[in-house]
Amino acid sequence: MIIKNIEIQNWGRYPSVEVPVDVNEERNEKESNVHSVSTFDYSFNDTSINLFFTTSSYDLGLVNESNLTEVIETPPGEDHPSFIKMEGKVSLTIGKFISDLFYMWIALFVLIPTVLNLSKWLRIDKPVFIYTSIAFTSEEE
């Protein structure tokens, strides 16, 4: 194993510190997890989106070196100490105020102008009356 020292930048608050770092290139090129399984699922609602994910694998750093080839070749089972499983759920929900505001914008900028335009197109004009005066002359002689 090769160990080098790295110097961390001094930002004026702390003295320089030397940290040992493992730079073994052979180990860094190999995979650290085997038999990885990941699933992803989602669901939609009128006001929310739900994302579900699950991932599981075996961490080779937690396996004894004598059992390393066995774990790499075949998965040992979920009761093995190197088994790692993560499950998660992400929910994005629109607040009630936002959904109400959305409906108000639709009413204000779509429904009300449409109703006003329809009332102009469907307007029934009042009948026009022409008034004429007829004069009768009586002939009495």
HELIX and SHEET records of a PDB file:
HELIX    1   1 GLU A   25  GLU A   29  1                                   5    
HELIX    2   2 LEU A   60  LEU A   62  5                                   3    
HELIX    3   3 GLU A   65  ASN A   67  5                                   3    
HELIX    4   4 LEU A   68  GLU A   73  1                                   6    
HELIX    5   5 LYS A   96  ILE A  106  1                                  11    
HELIX    6   6 ALA A  107  LEU A  111  3                                   5    
HELIX    7   7 ILE A  112  TRP A  121  1                                  10    
SHEET    1   A 2 ILE A   3  GLU A   7  0                                        
SHEET    2   A 2 GLU A  18  ASP A  22 -1                                        
SHEET    1   B 3 ASN A  33  PHE A  44  0                                        
SHEET    2   B 3 SER A  48  ASP A  59 -1                                        
SHEET    3   B 3 PHE A  83  THR A  93 -1                                        
END                                                                             
